[in-house]
Amino acid sequence: MRDFRILFTYKLAFSIQFISMIFNVFYFIFFGSMFGNADLPQLQLYGGNFISYLLVGSIGWGLLWSIMDTTAPSLRQEMMMGTLESIALTKTKFVTMMIAHALYGSFFGILSMAILISIGFIFFQITAFGSATLFTLLIFILSATMMFGFGLIFAGLTIQLKNIGAFILLLQNVSMFFCGVYFPITVLPQSLQPVANYIPFYYAIEGLRRSLVPTTPVEELLFYSLVLIVLSIIFILLGLYFLRRSLIKAKQDGSLSHY
């Protein structure tokens, strides 16, 4: 609740954040319009429409990283303000605090998703999410759960290292390159394409795209769902373990509030 009060107190900052997102989307759309209505074979698997491909990727990626951007960075802010140690003295569990930050990030993700879907429908008559199914919702939920696990891991790193620099941004940029957010991985050199199979976010983005194509076999959607279930369990458990160990060490060192 505190974060929402701060958010709506600074309305200009809140508005600029979404205006920047909208301009970035239009930037890529008009860049892609240089190719006209060319029939791109790389997009046939996803319906063949570049703008639809771009919007779905932007929506999926925005949801994932809105959660990441409000977990570890929020914990770092608590440390900078000197409030983290005070929270540790209360009955509030750190996991509860991280869940609250993740829900706050999900609010941004859902709002961004609504804005981008509206832009696609109003300006480009894109109705990709009209084909959404229960698999689409399931993949969204599992992807958000997996990202929460990553948020816990980076929260633990933040407690230990105090400042992880631009590591999250580096991970985001590298992952975006291999996950097919703005272009299919089939346009990459043949030797680089298999890298996508080792990046967890790829299954979230690709699963989302495939769930919006009516001709996608159910077996394929089950595959992406099962992979995301396994990844969610792995990263949640790793995140909880890493956060717990980091907190224990920080309390022993007396560095929970030091920055």
C-alpha positions as CSV (number, residue, x, y, z in Angstrom):
1,M,0.0,0.0,0.0
2,R,2.9,2.3,0.8
3,D,4.3,1.9,-2.7
4,F,1.0,2.7,-4.3
5,R,0.7,5.9,-2.3
6,I,4.1,7.0,-3.4
7,L,3.3,6.1,-6.9
8,F,0.2,8.2,-7.2
9,T,1.8,11.0,-5.3
10,Y,4.3,11.5,-8.1
11,K,1.9,11.5,-11.0
12,L,4.3,13.0,-13.5
13,A,6.9,10.3,-13.0
14,F,4.1,7.7,-13.2
15,S,2.8,9.1,-16.5
16,I,6.3,9.5,-18.1
17,Q,7.1,5.8,-17.4
18,F,4.1,4.7,-19.6
19,I,4.6,7.4,-22.2
20,S,8.2,6.2,-22.7
21,M,7.0,2.6,-23.1
22,I,4.4,3.6,-25.7
23,F,7.0,5.5,-27.7
24,N,9.4,2.5,-27.6
25,V,6.7,0.2,-29.0
26,F,5.8,2.7,-31.8
27,Y,9.5,3.0,-32.6
28,F,9.8,-0.7,-33.3
29,I,6.5,-0.8,-35.2
30,F,7.4,1.9,-37.6
31,F,10.9,0.5,-38.0
32,G,9.3,-2.8,-39.1
33,S,6.9,-1.0,-41.4
34,M,9.8,-0.3,-43.8
35,F,9.4,-3.9,-44.9
36,G,5.8,-3.2,-45.9
37,N,3.5,-6.2,-46.1
38,A,6.2,-8.6,-47.1
39,D,5.4,-12.2,-46.4
40,L,8.2,-13.1,-43.9
41,P,8.6,-16.9,-43.7
42,Q,10.1,-16.5,-40.2
43,L,6.8,-15.3,-38.9
44,Q,4.5,-17.9,-40.5
45,L,4.5,-20.0,-37.3
46,Y,3.1,-17.0,-35.4
47,G,0.5,-15.8,-37.9
48,G,2.8,-13.8,-40.2
49,N,1.9,-10.4,-38.8
50,F,5.0,-8.5,-37.6
51,I,3.1,-5.9,-35.6
52,S,1.2,-8.6,-33.8
53,Y,4.4,-10.5,-33.2
54,L,6.0,-7.4,-31.7
55,L,3.1,-6.5,-29.5
56,V,2.8,-10.0,-28.0
57,G,6.6,-10.0,-27.3
58,S,6.4,-6.6,-25.7
59,I,3.5,-7.6,-23.5
60,G,5.1,-10.8,-22.4
61,W,8.5,-9.3,-21.7
62,G,7.0,-6.3,-20.0
63,L,5.0,-8.6,-17.6
64,L,8.1,-10.6,-16.7
65,W,10.4,-7.8,-16.0
66,S,7.9,-5.6,-14.2
67,I,8.1,-8.2,-11.5
68,M,11.9,-8.3,-11.5
69,D,12.2,-4.6,-11.5
70,T,10.2,-4.2,-8.3
71,T,11.7,-7.0,-6.2
72,A,15.5,-6.8,-5.8
73,P,15.6,-3.0,-6.6
74,S,12.9,-2.3,-4.0
75,L,14.9,-4.3,-1.4
76,R,18.0,-2.2,-2.4
77,Q,16.0,0.9,-1.8
78,E,15.0,-0.3,1.7
79,M,18.6,-0.8,2.5
80,M,19.6,2.7,1.2
81,M,16.8,4.3,3.3
82,G,17.9,2.3,6.4
83,T,14.5,0.7,6.8
84,L,15.4,-2.9,6.1
85,E,16.8,-3.6,9.5
86,S,13.7,-2.1,11.2
87,I,11.5,-4.4,9.1
88,A,13.7,-7.4,10.2
89,L,12.8,-6.6,13.8
90,T,9.0,-6.9,13.1
91,K,7.0,-10.0,12.6
92,T,6.9,-9.3,8.9
93,K,8.7,-12.0,7.0
94,F,11.0,-11.0,4.2
95,V,9.2,-13.4,1.8
96,T,6.0,-11.6,2.6
97,M,7.6,-8.3,1.7
98,M,9.0,-9.7,-1.5
99,I,5.5,-11.0,-2.5
100,A,4.1,-7.5,-1.9
101,H,6.7,-6.0,-4.1
102,A,6.0,-8.6,-6.8
103,L,2.3,-7.9,-6.7
104,Y,3.1,-4.2,-7.0
105,G,5.2,-5.0,-10.1
106,S,2.4,-7.2,-11.5
107,F,0.1,-4.2,-11.3
108,F,2.5,-2.3,-13.6
109,G,2.7,-5.4,-15.9
110,I,-1.1,-5.8,-16.2
111,L,-1.6,-2.0,-16.8
112,S,1.1,-2.1,-19.4
113,M,-0.5,-5.1,-21.0
114,A,-3.9,-3.3,-21.2
115,I,-2.3,-0.2,-22.8
116,L,-0.4,-2.2,-25.4
117,I,-3.5,-4.4,-26.3
118,S,-5.5,-1.2,-26.7
119,I,-2.8,0.4,-28.9
120,G,-2.7,-2.7,-31.1
121,F,-6.5,-2.8,-31.5
122,I,-7.1,0.9,-32.0
123,F,-4.2,1.8,-34.3
124,F,-3.4,-1.5,-36.0
125,Q,-6.6,-3.6,-35.7
126,I,-4.5,-6.3,-33.9
127,T,-6.7,-8.8,-32.1
128,A,-4.1,-11.4,-31.2
129,F,-5.3,-11.8,-27.6
130,G,-8.8,-12.5,-28.9
131,S,-7.4,-16.0,-29.4
132,A,-6.3,-16.4,-25.8
133,T,-7.1,-19.6,-24.1
134,L,-6.7,-21.1,-20.6
135,F,-3.2,-22.1,-21.7
136,T,-2.5,-18.4,-22.2
137,L,-3.6,-17.5,-18.7
138,L,-1.7,-20.5,-17.3
139,I,1.5,-19.5,-19.1
140,F,1.2,-15.9,-17.8
141,I,0.8,-17.2,-14.2
142,L,3.7,-19.6,-14.4
143,S,5.9,-17.0,-16.0
144,A,5.2,-14.5,-13.3
145,T,5.9,-17.2,-10.6
146,M,9.2,-18.1,-12.3
147,M,10.2,-14.4,-12.3
148,F,9.4,-14.1,-8.7
149,G,11.9,-16.8,-8.0
150,F,14.5,-14.8,-10.0
151,G,13.5,-11.8,-7.9
152,L,14.3,-13.7,-4.7
153,I,17.7,-14.8,-6.0
154,F,18.6,-11.2,-6.9
155,A,17.3,-10.0,-3.6
156,G,19.7,-12.4,-1.9
157,L,22.5,-11.1,-4.1
158,T,21.6,-7.5,-3.2
159,I,21.7,-8.3,0.5
160,Q,25.1,-9.9,0.2
161,L,26.8,-7.6,-2.3
162,K,24.8,-4.4,-1.5
163,N,25.2,-3.1,-5.1
164,I,25.0,-5.5,-8.1
165,G,25.4,-2.7,-10.5
166,A,23.8,-3.2,-14.0
167,F,23.8,-7.0,-13.7
168,I,20.0,-7.2,-14.0
169,L,20.1,-4.9,-17.0
170,L,22.8,-7.1,-18.6
171,L,20.8,-10.2,-18.0
172,Q,17.7,-8.5,-19.5
173,N,19.5,-7.4,-22.7
174,V,21.2,-10.8,-23.3
175,S,18.0,-12.7,-22.6
176,M,16.0,-10.4,-24.9
177,F,18.4,-11.1,-27.7
178,F,17.9,-14.9,-27.5
179,C,14.3,-15.1,-26.4
180,G,12.6,-13.9,-29.6
181,V,11.0,-10.8,-28.1
182,Y,11.4,-8.5,-31.1
183,F,12.5,-11.0,-33.7
184,P,12.3,-14.8,-34.1
185,I,15.4,-16.7,-33.1
186,T,15.4,-18.3,-36.6
187,V,17.0,-15.1,-37.9
188,L,20.0,-15.7,-35.7
189,P,23.0,-17.5,-37.0
190,Q,22.5,-21.3,-36.9
191,S,25.2,-21.7,-34.3
192,L,23.5,-19.2,-31.9
193,Q,19.9,-20.5,-32.1
194,P,20.3,-23.4,-29.6
195,V,21.3,-20.9,-26.9
196,A,17.6,-20.0,-26.5
197,N,16.9,-23.5,-25.2
198,Y,19.0,-22.7,-22.1
199,I,17.4,-19.4,-21.3
200,P,14.3,-19.8,-19.0
201,F,12.6,-16.7,-20.3
202,Y,12.4,-18.2,-23.8
203,Y,9.8,-20.7,-22.8
204,A,7.6,-18.0,-21.3
205,I,7.7,-15.8,-24.4
206,E,7.5,-18.7,-26.9
207,G,4.8,-20.4,-24.9
208,L,2.7,-17.2,-24.8
209,R,3.1,-16.7,-28.6
210,R,2.1,-20.3,-29.4
211,S,-0.9,-20.2,-27.1
212,L,-2.3,-17.3,-29.1
213,V,-2.1,-19.3,-32.4
214,P,-5.3,-21.3,-32.8
215,T,-3.6,-24.1,-34.8
216,T,-1.0,-24.8,-32.1
217,P,-1.3,-28.5,-31.0
218,V,-2.4,-29.0,-27.4
219,E,0.7,-31.3,-26.9
220,E,3.0,-28.3,-27.7
221,L,1.2,-26.1,-25.2
222,L,1.4,-28.8,-22.6
223,F,5.1,-29.0,-23.2
224,Y,5.6,-25.2,-22.5
225,S,3.4,-25.4,-19.5
226,L,5.2,-28.3,-18.0
227,V,8.6,-26.7,-18.6
228,L,7.4,-23.5,-16.9
229,I,6.1,-25.5,-13.9
230,V,9.4,-27.2,-13.5
231,L,11.3,-23.9,-13.9
232,S,9.0,-22.1,-11.4
233,I,9.5,-24.8,-8.8
234,I,13.3,-24.7,-9.3
235,F,13.7,-21.0,-9.1
236,I,11.3,-20.5,-6.2
237,L,13.2,-23.0,-4.1
238,L,16.5,-21.6,-5.2
239,G,15.3,-18.1,-4.4
240,L,14.0,-19.0,-1.0
241,Y,17.2,-20.8,-0.1
242,F,19.5,-18.0,-1.4
243,L,17.5,-15.3,0.3
244,R,17.5,-17.1,3.6
245,R,21.2,-17.8,3.5
246,S,21.9,-14.2,2.6
247,L,19.8,-12.9,5.5
248,I,21.5,-15.2,8.0
249,K,24.9,-14.1,6.8
250,A,24.0,-10.4,6.8
251,K,22.6,-10.6,10.4
252,Q,25.7,-12.4,11.6
253,D,27.9,-9.7,9.9
254,G,25.7,-6.9,11.1
255,S,25.5,-5.6,7.5
256,L,21.8,-5.7,7.0
257,S,21.4,-1.9,7.0
258,H,24.9,-1.0,5.8
259,Y,25.3,0.3,2.3
